[in-house]
Amino acid sequence: MKIRLVAGSLLSLALASTCACAQGTLLVANQKDRTLSVIDAASAHQTAAIAEERITGHEVAASPDGRTAYLPIYGNAGVGRPGTDGHEMLVIDIASRKIINTVDFGHGVRPHLPVYDTHRNVLYVSTELDQSITAIDPKTLKILYTIPTGAPESHMFALSHSGKYAYTTNVGAASVSVLDLDAHKTLAVIPIGSPDSLKVQRISISNDDKLLFTSDWKTPRLAVIDTSTRKLKTWVPLPATGYGSAPTHDGRYLLLTLPNAAKLAVIDLATLTIVRTIDVPSAPQEVLIRPDGKVAYVSCNVSHQVAAVDLTTWKVQSIIDAGNGADGLAWASTPASAAAGGIH
């Protein structure tokens, strides 16, 4: 009897652990719908689409407690193109599905990517037209300071896991800036090539902070940058132009979207070669790996969907309907009180 009880308890704990890993909310910024999708990860279904009432959000971040979403309003044009210049960021209560506040940057800056720095409890937002990233206090929503990037069109950025640096991709300059997050200054601008011959846009960083990855828009190849030398290390040839990327939690692979090929490439980081590709819906954009490391979510712009890829079998486990122009992704962990049954 005791053996059965222990075995049953262990099984219950294992199942609870598995379910807990899948608990949470996937957020998707839908550019053309001008909405933020709220997707229940356990059921793989959209439960709400929150209207932005502005034009338009491209990227989104969630607070560590899973209660709040931050959605900068970029404008109505692509990077480097004429159009409106967004000047605010929406603050959204995820549980109530309501916009509860805004951050106004005071002038048109085309705010784009929000990233929550858990080392400093600061929210950074790329403020493209000011050639900077802006630091915001997530409690007071006050602007704290800006860090210059030293280059135009600083569209996307990645934070080092050490908490020391930020790395921005500068689309117009075809370069990557290295920012000191403590000194609030530019340490270096790494040229990738001539702006006439290539363009870079999205960026990711290896788990050990040694390598940066950004794709060339014009030629199907991936730039690999050595963070210690702050120089281009090598190019990885691709079967189609790459875009968003993310390393797997074990550090073995880099997942890279190939929008024109409707595929997700899996790159072995030991050999810097593609070891497999996975078919996904049309125009894959961004990759987000779930906190448990078992699933990668891939936003697919033209198909209005998100593909959930099982990282054990390397197969698409589900296709989730989102909004038109599905792009930026964020994971909102289930708040502790809600997980315990305190919020419904």
C-alpha positions as CSV (number, residue, x, y, z in Angstrom):
1,M,0.0,0.0,0.0
2,K,2.8,2.4,0.9
3,I,4.6,1.6,-2.3
4,R,1.5,2.4,-4.3
5,L,0.9,5.6,-2.4
6,V,4.5,6.8,-3.0
7,A,4.3,5.8,-6.6
8,G,1.0,7.6,-7.0
9,S,2.4,10.7,-5.3
10,L,5.5,10.8,-7.5
11,L,3.3,10.4,-10.6
12,S,1.0,13.3,-9.4
13,L,4.1,15.5,-8.7
14,A,5.5,14.7,-12.2
15,L,2.2,15.5,-13.9
16,A,1.8,18.7,-11.8
17,S,5.4,19.7,-12.8
18,T,4.6,19.1,-16.5
19,C,1.4,21.1,-16.3
20,A,3.1,23.9,-14.5
21,C,5.7,24.3,-17.2
22,A,3.0,24.7,-19.8
23,Q,1.0,27.3,-17.7
24,G,1.3,30.8,-18.8
25,T,0.2,33.3,-21.4
26,L,1.7,33.9,-24.8
27,L,1.4,37.5,-26.1
28,V,1.5,38.3,-29.8
29,A,1.7,41.8,-31.3
30,N,-0.4,41.8,-34.4
31,Q,0.8,44.7,-36.6
32,K,-2.0,44.8,-39.2
33,D,-4.9,44.1,-36.8
34,R,-3.5,46.6,-34.3
35,T,-4.2,44.2,-31.5
36,L,-2.4,42.2,-28.8
37,S,-3.3,38.5,-28.8
38,V,-3.6,36.8,-25.5
39,I,-3.1,33.0,-25.9
40,D,-3.6,30.4,-23.3
41,A,-0.5,28.2,-23.6
42,A,-2.1,25.1,-22.1
43,S,-5.0,25.0,-24.5
44,A,-3.1,26.6,-27.4
45,H,-6.0,29.0,-28.1
46,Q,-6.4,32.8,-28.3
47,T,-8.6,33.9,-25.4
48,A,-8.6,37.7,-26.2
49,A,-7.5,40.3,-28.7
50,I,-6.9,43.6,-27.0
51,A,-7.3,46.6,-29.3
52,E,-4.4,49.1,-29.3
53,E,-6.5,52.0,-30.5
54,R,-3.3,53.3,-32.1
55,I,-1.0,52.6,-35.1
56,T,0.8,50.3,-34.3
57,G,2.7,48.0,-31.9
58,H,5.4,45.7,-33.3
59,E,7.0,44.2,-30.2
60,V,5.8,43.3,-26.6
61,A,7.3,42.5,-23.3
62,A,5.8,41.1,-20.0
63,S,6.6,41.9,-16.4
64,P,8.4,39.1,-14.5
65,D,5.2,38.6,-12.4
66,G,3.1,38.0,-15.5
67,R,0.6,40.7,-14.7
68,T,1.6,43.5,-17.1
69,A,2.3,43.8,-20.8
70,Y,4.3,46.7,-22.4
71,L,3.6,47.5,-26.0
72,P,5.4,50.4,-27.7
73,I,3.6,52.1,-30.5
74,Y,6.0,52.4,-33.4
75,G,4.1,54.1,-36.2
76,N,2.6,53.2,-39.6
77,A,5.8,52.5,-41.6
78,G,8.7,50.1,-41.6
79,V,12.2,51.0,-40.3
80,G,13.9,53.7,-42.3
81,R,10.7,54.5,-44.3
82,P,8.7,57.7,-44.2
83,G,5.6,57.6,-42.0
84,T,4.2,58.5,-38.6
85,D,6.6,58.6,-35.6
86,G,5.2,56.9,-32.5
87,H,5.8,58.6,-29.2
88,E,4.2,56.4,-26.5
89,M,4.1,52.9,-25.0
90,L,0.9,51.2,-23.8
91,V,0.8,49.5,-20.4
92,I,-1.7,46.7,-20.3
93,D,-3.2,44.7,-17.5
94,I,-3.2,41.2,-18.8
95,A,-5.9,39.8,-16.5
96,S,-8.5,42.5,-17.2
97,R,-7.3,42.8,-20.9
98,K,-7.3,46.6,-20.5
99,I,-4.9,49.5,-21.2
100,I,-4.2,50.9,-17.8
101,N,-1.6,53.5,-18.5
102,T,0.8,55.0,-21.2
103,V,4.3,56.2,-21.2
104,D,4.8,59.3,-23.4
105,F,8.3,59.9,-24.7
106,G,7.5,63.5,-25.3
107,H,8.2,63.5,-29.1
108,G,8.3,61.1,-32.0
109,V,10.9,58.4,-31.4
110,R,9.5,55.3,-33.0
111,P,9.7,53.2,-29.8
112,H,10.1,49.6,-30.9
113,L,11.4,46.8,-28.7
114,P,10.8,46.6,-25.0
115,V,13.1,44.3,-22.9
116,Y,12.7,43.9,-19.1
117,D,16.1,43.9,-17.3
118,T,15.6,41.8,-14.2
119,H,19.1,42.7,-12.9
120,R,18.1,46.3,-12.4
121,N,14.3,46.0,-12.5
122,V,14.3,48.4,-15.4
123,L,12.4,48.3,-18.7
124,Y,14.4,49.3,-21.7
125,V,12.8,50.4,-25.0
126,S,14.6,51.0,-28.3
127,T,13.9,54.7,-29.2
128,E,15.0,54.6,-32.8
129,L,14.8,58.2,-33.9
130,D,16.8,59.3,-30.9
131,Q,19.5,56.7,-31.7
132,S,19.2,55.3,-28.2
133,I,17.5,52.9,-25.8
134,T,15.5,54.5,-23.1
135,A,15.3,53.1,-19.5
136,I,11.9,53.3,-17.7
137,D,11.0,52.5,-14.1
138,P,8.2,49.9,-14.5
139,K,6.6,50.9,-11.1
140,T,6.4,54.7,-11.6
141,L,6.5,54.5,-15.4
142,K,9.0,57.5,-15.3
143,I,11.8,57.8,-17.9
144,L,15.0,57.3,-16.0
145,Y,17.7,57.9,-18.6
146,T,18.7,57.1,-22.2
147,I,21.8,55.3,-23.5
148,P,23.1,56.5,-26.9
149,T,23.8,53.9,-29.6
150,G,26.0,56.0,-31.8
151,A,24.3,54.9,-35.0
152,P,21.0,55.4,-36.8
153,E,18.0,53.1,-36.8
154,S,18.8,51.1,-33.7
155,H,15.8,48.9,-34.1
156,M,16.3,45.8,-32.0
157,F,18.6,44.8,-29.2
158,A,19.6,42.0,-26.9
159,L,20.8,42.0,-23.3
160,S,23.7,40.0,-22.1
161,H,22.9,37.3,-19.5
162,S,25.6,38.8,-17.3
163,G,23.5,42.0,-17.1
164,K,26.5,44.2,-18.2
165,Y,25.8,45.0,-21.9
166,A,23.1,45.6,-24.5
167,Y,23.8,45.1,-28.2
168,T,21.7,47.0,-30.7
169,T,21.3,46.3,-34.4
170,N,21.5,49.5,-36.4
171,V,19.6,48.9,-39.6
172,G,20.7,52.0,-41.6
173,A,24.3,51.7,-40.6
174,A,24.6,47.9,-41.0
175,S,26.3,47.7,-37.6
176,V,25.9,46.5,-34.0
177,S,26.4,48.9,-31.0
178,V,27.8,47.7,-27.7
179,L,26.2,49.6,-24.7
180,D,27.4,49.7,-21.1
181,L,24.3,49.4,-19.0
182,D,25.9,50.7,-15.9
183,A,27.8,53.6,-17.3
184,H,25.0,54.4,-19.8
185,K,27.3,54.9,-22.7
186,T,28.3,53.4,-26.1
187,L,31.5,51.3,-25.8
188,A,31.8,50.3,-29.5
189,V,30.0,50.2,-32.8
190,I,30.8,47.0,-34.7
191,P,30.6,47.3,-38.5
192,I,29.1,44.3,-40.2
193,G,29.6,45.6,-43.7
194,S,28.8,48.4,-46.1
195,P,25.2,49.7,-45.7
196,D,25.0,49.7,-49.5
197,S,25.5,45.9,-49.7
198,L,23.8,44.6,-46.6
199,K,21.3,45.3,-43.9
200,V,20.8,43.8,-40.5
201,Q,17.7,43.9,-38.3
202,R,17.1,41.4,-35.6
203,I,19.7,40.1,-33.1
204,S,20.1,37.4,-30.4
205,I,22.9,36.3,-28.1
206,S,24.3,32.9,-27.1
207,N,23.6,31.7,-23.6
208,D,27.3,32.1,-22.6
209,D,27.3,35.7,-23.9
210,K,30.2,34.9,-26.3
211,L,28.4,35.2,-29.7
212,L,25.9,37.5,-31.3
213,F,23.7,36.5,-34.3
214,T,22.1,38.8,-36.9
215,S,20.9,38.0,-40.4
216,D,21.7,39.9,-43.6
217,W,18.5,41.2,-45.2
218,K,19.9,41.3,-48.7
219,T,21.9,38.0,-48.8
220,P,21.0,34.7,-47.2
221,R,23.7,34.5,-44.6
222,L,23.9,34.9,-40.8
223,A,26.5,37.1,-39.2
224,V,28.3,35.7,-36.1
225,I,30.0,38.3,-33.9
226,D,32.6,37.5,-31.2
227,T,31.7,39.6,-28.2
228,S,35.2,39.5,-26.7
229,T,36.9,40.9,-29.8
230,R,33.8,42.9,-30.9
231,K,34.4,41.8,-34.4
232,L,32.6,39.7,-37.1
233,K,33.7,36.1,-36.6
234,T,32.2,34.4,-39.6
235,W,29.2,34.2,-41.9
236,V,26.9,31.1,-41.9
237,P,25.3,30.5,-45.4
238,L,21.6,30.1,-45.3
239,P,19.1,28.5,-47.8
240,A,17.0,31.7,-47.6
241,T,17.2,35.1,-45.9
242,G,17.1,34.8,-42.1
243,Y,15.2,37.0,-39.6
244,G,14.4,36.4,-35.9
245,S,16.4,33.9,-33.9
246,A,16.8,32.5,-30.4
247,P,19.2,29.9,-28.8
248,T,17.8,26.8,-27.2
249,H,18.0,26.7,-23.4
250,D,20.7,24.0,-23.5
251,G,22.9,26.2,-25.7
252,R,23.3,23.6,-28.4
253,Y,21.2,25.2,-31.2
254,L,20.2,28.5,-32.6
255,L,16.6,28.6,-34.0
256,L,16.3,31.0,-37.0
257,T,13.3,32.0,-39.0
258,L,13.5,31.9,-42.8
259,P,10.5,34.0,-43.8
260,N,10.6,33.6,-47.6
261,A,11.0,29.8,-47.3
262,A,8.4,29.3,-44.6
263,K,10.8,27.4,-42.5
264,L,12.5,27.4,-39.1
265,A,16.2,26.5,-39.4
266,V,18.1,24.7,-36.6
267,I,21.8,25.7,-36.4
268,D,24.3,23.6,-34.5
269,L,26.3,26.2,-32.5
270,A,29.3,23.9,-32.2
271,T,29.8,23.6,-36.0
272,L,27.7,26.6,-37.1
273,T,25.9,24.5,-39.7
274,I,22.2,24.0,-40.3
275,V,21.3,20.5,-39.1
276,R,17.6,20.6,-40.0
277,T,14.7,22.8,-41.1
278,I,11.1,22.7,-40.0
279,D,8.2,23.7,-42.1
280,V,6.0,26.4,-40.5
281,P,3.2,28.7,-41.8
282,S,4.1,31.5,-44.2
283,A,6.4,34.4,-43.3
284,P,7.8,33.3,-39.9
285,Q,9.1,36.3,-38.0
286,E,10.1,35.9,-34.4
287,V,11.1,32.9,-32.1
288,L,10.3,32.7,-28.4
289,I,11.3,29.6,-26.4
290,R,9.0,28.7,-23.5
291,P,10.6,29.0,-20.1
292,D,10.7,25.2,-19.7
293,G,12.8,25.0,-22.9
294,K,10.5,22.4,-24.4
295,V,8.6,24.4,-27.0
296,A,9.5,27.2,-29.4
297,Y,6.8,29.6,-30.5
298,V,7.2,31.1,-34.0
299,S,5.0,34.0,-35.1
300,C,3.9,33.8,-38.7
301,N,3.0,37.1,-40.2
302,V,1.1,36.4,-43.3
303,S,-0.8,33.4,-42.1
304,H,-2.0,35.2,-38.9
305,Q,-0.8,32.2,-36.8
306,V,1.8,31.0,-34.3
307,A,3.5,27.7,-34.7
308,A,4.4,25.8,-31.5
309,V,7.4,23.6,-32.2
310,D,8.3,20.6,-29.9
311,L,12.0,20.9,-29.3
312,T,12.3,17.2,-28.4
313,T,10.7,15.8,-31.6
314,W,11.5,18.9,-33.8
315,K,8.0,18.8,-35.1
316,V,5.2,21.4,-35.1
317,Q,2.8,20.3,-32.3
318,S,0.1,22.9,-32.9
319,I,-0.8,25.9,-35.0
320,I,-2.4,28.7,-33.0
321,D,-4.6,31.3,-34.6
322,A,-3.5,34.9,-33.7
323,G,-4.0,38.2,-35.6
324,N,-3.2,39.7,-38.9
325,G,0.5,40.6,-39.0
326,A,1.5,38.4,-36.1
327,D,5.0,39.5,-35.1
328,G,6.4,40.3,-31.6
329,L,6.1,37.6,-28.9
330,A,6.3,37.6,-25.1
331,W,5.7,35.1,-22.4
332,A,3.7,36.1,-19.3
333,S,4.2,33.6,-16.5
334,T,1.1,32.7,-14.5
335,P,1.0,34.9,-11.4
336,A,1.6,32.8,-8.2
337,S,-1.8,33.6,-6.7
338,A,-3.6,32.6,-9.9
339,A,-1.6,29.4,-10.2
340,A,-2.6,28.5,-6.7
341,G,-6.3,29.2,-7.5
342,G,-6.6,32.6,-6.0
343,I,-7.5,34.4,-9.2
344,H,-10.0,33.2,-11.8
